[in-house]
């Protein structure tokens, strides 16, 4: 920490050089001898030796002026000095062999590459389905949505819905945003203009998230935007950063990203306990989760067959990792690395049993910022002086400003997970309402209440009203003989929305009615969102939606029938309609 400002020598060599210092003093404590001959011992020697670092000068000031600081620090020093072996063992247990302040140059490099990769996945995933979702011939065209908003809110619409699509909402511009996002993602992956690339990525994805309406309102969409925004202050403001010449890592930006990981995990865990859902408290949530989640995998089917004790243990493990383990994000190296490993393991298990798009990748990316350079190199990391450019300083100052402004909001969001019924203070609530549209400070919490029933909507079309053919989805359960598949990190957004539609009536999901109208019109962009179009030549004359209850089969049922699902018809979700009925 003192770098070249202080020379160090073992006491055995120094006894003869400084005979004026009693020999027994060398055995009791560290000694600081300043150029003017002043001598200091113990804790005072430590704090005065750190005055060469501007960030540590407060220690010496506190020792001289703060009441109680000097006697307390000397008492603590004496305790350690009398128990050096024990203190050394505890230090090695918590920090390992390298006890210097951790640096995060390697972690930053890989974190930014991972964020670029996730942005690439998100943009490509949306690009292949954007025409059918919000294109001019899609389910909810953005070209119709934005004018309707402006007609209702006037000039306020710009601040309510901050999107570049106000300037152009054509299909070509939507494709430009997706293609531009892909290009910027590649720049970030290869480390070219990382900070500027992140600015463009956040602007482009926010524009698409606003334009996407209900189809881009998922928690991983806002998490990606919040991570992207905070990463701007972590990334180097250089055109092409070179290894060995890395600009300093902003401690404020690092703290914000760690705080985001802490907030994400703790809120996700606490909302489960404060929701009032008994399945989390009695550890029975996994009796339902594997088969009731939106898009399960085949491993989820096998996990559902596991014994009851293992499911209860898994729920308890999940709650501990989400609520207790995040506390060790702020711990010394080894507990922090253990927390990192447990958080990553939980995300891998979640990803194995369910398709949660790029959500698990985002969480794992945040965990990378828990691994300091000494861990990556598997040996003592070297301390290197880093040059502070004007752009670096401005980025660091900006991160401090963001930290000061958002810390009260993040604290209130975390508190809301513990006390959801408590209202926000008026000032904080007003500030949060103003910046909420930009998705840069968000609350989280998946599966607050466990869904204990699985109802699926099966859409069917008919040319004559008698013979009905189903529109099979690409990933959503439909055919009971089809095994649950993997689509993550891709997100089939219509398939996901169908899961939410089944939780309420079609009257509460106008986009669902628009989907059926699009099928009646035979829009190829919407039909392409399904696994196959049962009416390739001409659109159906009638469409309807039927409600079914789905449940995983047991191992024995699967062996006997080959089916992965069993279902029971519940009745109509939407009765048969034609274009004439729509008119």
FENDAKA-V252086 format. One record per backbone hydrogen bond with DSSP energy under -0.5 kcal/mol. CO is the residue of the C=O (numbers start at 1). NH is the residue of the N-H. E is the energy in kcal/mol with one decimal. If there is no record, write none. Layout:
BEGIN
co=CO nh=NH e=E
co=CO nh=NH e=E
END
This chain:
BEGIN
co=2 nh=5 e=-2.2
co=10 nh=13 e=-1.2
co=10 nh=14 e=-1.1
co=11 nh=15 e=-1.5
co=13 nh=17 e=-0.5
co=14 nh=18 e=-1.8
co=16 nh=19 e=-0.5
co=18 nh=21 e=-1.7
co=20 nh=22 e=-0.5
co=22 nh=25 e=-1.1
co=22 nh=26 e=-0.7
co=23 nh=26 e=-0.9
co=23 nh=27 e=-0.7
co=24 nh=28 e=-1.0
co=25 nh=29 e=-1.9
co=30 nh=42 e=-1.7
co=31 nh=33 e=-0.5
co=32 nh=34 e=-0.6
co=32 nh=40 e=-2.3
co=34 nh=37 e=-2.5
co=38 nh=34 e=-2.7
co=40 nh=32 e=-2.8
co=41 nh=44 e=-1.0
co=41 nh=45 e=-0.9
co=42 nh=46 e=-1.7
co=43 nh=47 e=-2.5
co=44 nh=48 e=-2.2
co=45 nh=49 e=-1.8
co=46 nh=50 e=-1.0
co=48 nh=51 e=-1.2
co=49 nh=52 e=-0.7
co=50 nh=53 e=-1.7
co=52 nh=54 e=-0.6
co=53 nh=56 e=-1.9
co=53 nh=57 e=-0.6
co=54 nh=57 e=-0.7
co=56 nh=59 e=-1.7
co=56 nh=60 e=-0.6
co=57 nh=61 e=-1.9
co=58 nh=62 e=-2.5
co=59 nh=63 e=-2.3
co=60 nh=64 e=-1.8
co=61 nh=65 e=-2.4
co=62 nh=66 e=-1.6
co=66 nh=69 e=-1.5
co=66 nh=70 e=-0.6
co=68 nh=72 e=-1.9
co=69 nh=73 e=-2.5
co=70 nh=74 e=-2.4
co=71 nh=75 e=-2.2
co=72 nh=76 e=-2.4
co=73 nh=77 e=-2.3
co=74 nh=78 e=-2.3
co=75 nh=79 e=-2.1
co=76 nh=80 e=-2.2
co=77 nh=81 e=-2.9
co=78 nh=82 e=-2.0
co=79 nh=83 e=-0.6
co=80 nh=83 e=-1.2
co=81 nh=84 e=-0.6
co=83 nh=87 e=-2.8
co=84 nh=88 e=-2.8
co=85 nh=89 e=-2.2
co=86 nh=90 e=-2.4
co=87 nh=91 e=-2.4
co=88 nh=92 e=-2.5
co=89 nh=93 e=-2.4
co=90 nh=94 e=-2.2
co=91 nh=95 e=-3.2
co=91 nh=96 e=-0.7
co=92 nh=96 e=-1.0
co=94 nh=334 e=-2.8
co=95 nh=98 e=-0.5
co=97 nh=99 e=-0.7
co=103 nh=373 e=-2.9
co=104 nh=108 e=-2.1
co=105 nh=109 e=-1.9
co=106 nh=110 e=-2.3
co=107 nh=111 e=-2.7
co=108 nh=112 e=-2.6
co=109 nh=113 e=-1.7
co=110 nh=114 e=-2.3
co=111 nh=115 e=-2.7
co=112 nh=116 e=-2.3
co=113 nh=117 e=-2.3
co=114 nh=118 e=-2.5
co=115 nh=119 e=-2.6
co=116 nh=120 e=-2.2
co=117 nh=121 e=-2.3
co=118 nh=122 e=-2.7
co=119 nh=123 e=-2.7
co=120 nh=124 e=-2.5
co=121 nh=125 e=-2.8
co=122 nh=126 e=-1.9
co=123 nh=127 e=-2.5
co=124 nh=128 e=-1.7
co=126 nh=129 e=-1.6
co=126 nh=130 e=-1.0
co=127 nh=130 e=-0.5
co=129 nh=133 e=-1.3
co=130 nh=134 e=-2.3
co=130 nh=135 e=-1.0
co=131 nh=135 e=-0.6
co=132 nh=139 e=-1.8
co=133 nh=140 e=-2.7
co=134 nh=142 e=-2.4
co=135 nh=138 e=-2.3
co=141 nh=144 e=-1.3
co=141 nh=145 e=-1.7
co=142 nh=146 e=-2.2
co=144 nh=148 e=-1.2
co=145 nh=149 e=-1.9
co=146 nh=150 e=-2.6
co=147 nh=151 e=-2.2
co=148 nh=152 e=-1.1
co=149 nh=153 e=-2.7
co=150 nh=154 e=-2.3
co=153 nh=156 e=-1.3
co=154 nh=157 e=-1.6
co=155 nh=158 e=-1.2
co=156 nh=159 e=-0.7
co=156 nh=160 e=-2.0
co=157 nh=161 e=-2.5
co=161 nh=163 e=-1.1
co=163 nh=166 e=-1.4
co=164 nh=167 e=-1.7
co=164 nh=168 e=-0.9
co=170 nh=174 e=-2.0
co=171 nh=175 e=-2.3
co=172 nh=176 e=-1.9
co=173 nh=177 e=-2.5
co=174 nh=178 e=-2.0
co=175 nh=179 e=-3.1
co=176 nh=180 e=-3.3
co=177 nh=181 e=-2.1
co=178 nh=182 e=-2.0
co=179 nh=183 e=-2.2
co=180 nh=184 e=-2.6
co=181 nh=185 e=-2.2
co=182 nh=186 e=-2.0
co=183 nh=187 e=-1.9
co=184 nh=188 e=-2.2
co=185 nh=189 e=-2.5
co=186 nh=190 e=-2.1
co=187 nh=192 e=-3.0
co=188 nh=191 e=-1.0
co=191 nh=193 e=-0.6
co=191 nh=241 e=-0.6
co=193 nh=197 e=-2.6
co=194 nh=198 e=-2.1
co=195 nh=199 e=-2.0
co=196 nh=200 e=-2.2
co=197 nh=201 e=-2.5
co=198 nh=202 e=-2.6
co=199 nh=203 e=-2.2
co=200 nh=204 e=-2.7
co=201 nh=205 e=-2.8
co=202 nh=206 e=-2.5
co=203 nh=207 e=-2.0
co=204 nh=208 e=-2.0
co=205 nh=209 e=-2.8
co=206 nh=210 e=-2.4
co=207 nh=211 e=-2.1
co=208 nh=212 e=-2.3
co=210 nh=213 e=-1.1
co=212 nh=215 e=-2.0
co=213 nh=216 e=-1.4
co=214 nh=217 e=-0.9
co=218 nh=221 e=-0.7
co=218 nh=222 e=-1.5
co=219 nh=223 e=-2.3
co=220 nh=224 e=-2.1
co=221 nh=225 e=-1.7
co=222 nh=226 e=-2.4
co=223 nh=227 e=-2.7
co=224 nh=228 e=-2.6
co=225 nh=229 e=-2.4
co=226 nh=230 e=-2.3
co=227 nh=231 e=-2.3
co=228 nh=232 e=-0.9
co=229 nh=232 e=-0.8
co=230 nh=233 e=-1.0
co=230 nh=234 e=-0.5
co=231 nh=234 e=-0.7
co=231 nh=235 e=-2.3
co=236 nh=195 e=-1.3
co=236 nh=238 e=-1.3
co=239 nh=193 e=-3.1
co=242 nh=245 e=-1.7
co=248 nh=250 e=-0.6
co=250 nh=254 e=-2.4
co=251 nh=255 e=-2.6
co=252 nh=256 e=-2.3
co=253 nh=257 e=-2.1
co=254 nh=258 e=-2.3
co=255 nh=259 e=-2.8
co=256 nh=260 e=-2.0
co=257 nh=261 e=-2.0
co=258 nh=262 e=-2.6
co=259 nh=263 e=-3.2
co=260 nh=264 e=-2.9
co=261 nh=265 e=-2.3
co=262 nh=266 e=-2.7
co=263 nh=267 e=-2.3
co=264 nh=268 e=-1.5
co=265 nh=269 e=-2.0
co=266 nh=270 e=-3.1
co=267 nh=271 e=-2.3
co=269 nh=272 e=-0.6
co=269 nh=273 e=-0.9
co=270 nh=273 e=-0.5
co=270 nh=274 e=-2.3
co=271 nh=275 e=-0.7
co=276 nh=278 e=-0.7
co=277 nh=280 e=-1.2
co=277 nh=281 e=-0.9
co=278 nh=282 e=-3.0
co=279 nh=284 e=-1.5
co=279 nh=285 e=-1.4
co=284 nh=287 e=-1.9
co=285 nh=288 e=-1.6
co=285 nh=289 e=-2.1
co=286 nh=290 e=-0.6
co=288 nh=291 e=-0.6
co=288 nh=292 e=-1.9
co=289 nh=293 e=-1.9
co=293 nh=296 e=-0.5
co=295 nh=355 e=-2.6
co=297 nh=301 e=-1.4
co=298 nh=302 e=-1.8
co=299 nh=303 e=-2.8
co=300 nh=304 e=-1.7
co=301 nh=305 e=-0.6
co=302 nh=305 e=-1.0
co=303 nh=306 e=-1.4
co=307 nh=311 e=-1.7
co=308 nh=312 e=-2.3
co=309 nh=313 e=-2.4
co=310 nh=314 e=-2.3
co=311 nh=315 e=-2.1
co=312 nh=316 e=-2.3
co=313 nh=317 e=-2.7
co=314 nh=318 e=-2.4
co=315 nh=319 e=-2.3
co=316 nh=320 e=-2.3
co=317 nh=321 e=-2.6
co=318 nh=322 e=-2.2
co=319 nh=323 e=-2.0
co=320 nh=324 e=-1.9
co=320 nh=325 e=-2.2
co=324 nh=327 e=-1.7
co=325 nh=328 e=-2.1
co=326 nh=329 e=-1.7
co=327 nh=330 e=-1.1
co=328 nh=331 e=-1.2
co=332 nh=336 e=-2.3
co=333 nh=337 e=-2.9
co=334 nh=338 e=-2.3
co=335 nh=339 e=-2.4
co=336 nh=340 e=-2.3
co=337 nh=341 e=-2.5
co=338 nh=342 e=-2.3
co=339 nh=343 e=-2.5
co=340 nh=344 e=-2.5
co=341 nh=345 e=-2.4
co=342 nh=346 e=-2.3
co=343 nh=347 e=-1.9
co=344 nh=348 e=-2.2
co=345 nh=349 e=-2.2
co=346 nh=350 e=-2.3
co=347 nh=351 e=-2.5
co=348 nh=352 e=-1.9
co=349 nh=353 e=-1.4
co=350 nh=354 e=-1.3
co=353 nh=297 e=-1.3
co=354 nh=356 e=-1.1
co=356 nh=359 e=-2.4
co=358 nh=362 e=-1.9
co=359 nh=363 e=-1.9
co=360 nh=364 e=-2.3
co=361 nh=365 e=-2.5
co=362 nh=366 e=-1.9
co=363 nh=367 e=-1.6
co=364 nh=368 e=-1.0
co=365 nh=368 e=-0.8
co=365 nh=369 e=-0.5
co=366 nh=369 e=-1.2
co=367 nh=370 e=-2.0
co=368 nh=371 e=-1.7
co=370 nh=372 e=-0.7
co=372 nh=375 e=-0.9
co=372 nh=376 e=-1.6
co=373 nh=377 e=-2.3
co=374 nh=378 e=-0.6
co=374 nh=379 e=-0.6
co=382 nh=384 e=-0.6
co=387 nh=389 e=-0.8
co=389 nh=393 e=-2.4
co=390 nh=394 e=-2.6
co=391 nh=395 e=-2.2
co=392 nh=396 e=-2.3
co=393 nh=397 e=-2.8
co=394 nh=398 e=-2.5
co=395 nh=399 e=-2.2
co=396 nh=400 e=-1.9
co=397 nh=401 e=-2.1
co=398 nh=402 e=-2.6
co=399 nh=403 e=-2.5
co=400 nh=404 e=-2.5
co=401 nh=405 e=-2.4
co=402 nh=406 e=-2.5
co=403 nh=407 e=-2.0
co=404 nh=408 e=-0.6
co=406 nh=410 e=-2.9
co=407 nh=411 e=-2.6
co=408 nh=412 e=-2.1
co=409 nh=413 e=-2.3
co=410 nh=414 e=-2.5
co=411 nh=415 e=-2.2
co=412 nh=416 e=-2.0
co=413 nh=417 e=-0.8
co=414 nh=417 e=-0.8
co=414 nh=418 e=-0.7
co=415 nh=418 e=-0.9
co=415 nh=419 e=-2.6
co=419 nh=422 e=-1.4
co=425 nh=429 e=-3.0
co=426 nh=430 e=-2.1
co=427 nh=431 e=-2.3
co=428 nh=432 e=-2.8
co=429 nh=433 e=-2.1
co=430 nh=434 e=-1.4
co=431 nh=435 e=-1.8
co=432 nh=436 e=-1.3
co=435 nh=438 e=-1.5
co=435 nh=440 e=-0.6
co=436 nh=439 e=-1.5
co=445 nh=448 e=-0.6
co=450 nh=452 e=-0.5
co=453 nh=455 e=-0.6
co=454 nh=550 e=-2.6
co=456 nh=458 e=-0.6
co=456 nh=548 e=-2.1
co=457 nh=459 e=-0.6
co=458 nh=546 e=-2.5
co=459 nh=471 e=-3.1
co=460 nh=544 e=-2.3
co=461 nh=469 e=-2.9
co=462 nh=541 e=-1.5
co=462 nh=542 e=-2.3
co=466 nh=468 e=-0.7
co=467 nh=463 e=-0.6
co=469 nh=461 e=-2.8
co=470 nh=472 e=-0.9
co=472 nh=531 e=-2.6
co=472 nh=532 e=-0.8
co=479 nh=478 e=-0.5
co=479 nh=482 e=-1.6
co=480 nh=564 e=-2.5
co=480 nh=565 e=-1.6
co=484 nh=298 e=-0.5
co=487 nh=490 e=-1.7
co=490 nh=492 e=-0.6
co=491 nh=493 e=-1.3
co=492 nh=496 e=-2.0
co=493 nh=497 e=-2.2
co=494 nh=498 e=-1.8
co=495 nh=499 e=-0.9
co=496 nh=499 e=-0.8
co=496 nh=500 e=-1.2
co=497 nh=501 e=-2.5
co=498 nh=502 e=-1.5
co=500 nh=503 e=-1.4
co=501 nh=504 e=-1.5
co=505 nh=508 e=-1.2
co=506 nh=509 e=-1.4
co=509 nh=512 e=-1.5
co=509 nh=513 e=-1.1
co=510 nh=514 e=-2.1
co=511 nh=515 e=-1.7
co=512 nh=516 e=-1.8
co=513 nh=517 e=-2.3
co=514 nh=518 e=-2.2
co=515 nh=519 e=-1.7
co=516 nh=520 e=-2.2
co=517 nh=521 e=-1.9
co=518 nh=522 e=-0.5
co=518 nh=523 e=-2.3
co=519 nh=522 e=-0.7
co=523 nh=527 e=-2.2
co=524 nh=528 e=-1.8
co=526 nh=529 e=-1.6
co=527 nh=530 e=-1.6
co=529 nh=474 e=-0.5
co=532 nh=534 e=-0.7
co=542 nh=462 e=-2.4
co=543 nh=577 e=-2.6
co=544 nh=460 e=-2.6
co=545 nh=573 e=-2.9
co=545 nh=574 e=-2.1
co=546 nh=458 e=-2.6
co=547 nh=570 e=-2.9
co=547 nh=571 e=-1.1
co=548 nh=456 e=-2.8
co=548 nh=550 e=-0.6
co=549 nh=568 e=-2.0
co=551 nh=566 e=-2.5
co=554 nh=558 e=-2.5
co=555 nh=559 e=-2.2
co=556 nh=560 e=-2.0
co=557 nh=561 e=-2.3
co=558 nh=562 e=-2.3
co=564 nh=553 e=-1.8
co=566 nh=551 e=-1.7
co=568 nh=549 e=-2.9
co=571 nh=547 e=-3.5
co=574 nh=545 e=-2.4
co=577 nh=543 e=-2.1
co=578 nh=582 e=-2.1
co=579 nh=583 e=-2.4
END
